[in-house]
Amino acid sequence: MKIGSYLVTARKKRGLSQEDVAQSLDVSRQSVSLWECDQTIPSLDNLISLSNLYNVSISILTGQEDFKDDTNISLGELKNDNDNSKSKKVFSILSIMFLILATIFVLVPIVSSILAIPALAFAILSFCKNKNNKSLLILIFAGSIFLAHIFGYTILGNSDYLVQKLFNIF
């Protein structure tokens, strides 16, 4: 693996933009971009500064050691996370789509209930992969929709009766 991918990983782990790094090292953003694209190699002085900025050893930035930080995540695991980022987004998007459909069809209880099941399943998958606040919020919402349907069918009994009451109100 080339040095650029290690530089990108270290920068992203610290939550820095290329512009932030460029300002810290007093170089252009284009220089940082060229380093990360393996088109040029940072000078020894810049490599030392990058090492200090990212709080990792030079041997990690050059790929001679595994990339480990305070969370003990290796570079390979980070690359797998980046590779799976599309699937993480897909699970969230699918969950949100099914939740929207379940909400739209709330007056047709059987359809809404059927749509709530995949919404909950995709929300669980999204949370398991992402473990962030957004996916937790989606999971909570999907779970509450699913539980509302269970409550409606088991406790309240005939949900068609509720639909008829709603139509009578309008």
Secondary structure, 3 states (H helix, E strand, C coil): CCHHHHHHHHHHHCCCCHHHHHHHHCCCHHHHHHHHCCCCCCCHHHHHHHHHHHCCCHHHHCCCCCCCCCCCCCHHHHHHHHHCHHHHHHHHHHHHHHHHHHHHCCCCHHHHHHHHHHHHHHHHHHHHHHCCHHHHHHHHHHHHHHHHHHHHHHCCCCHHHHHHHHHHHC
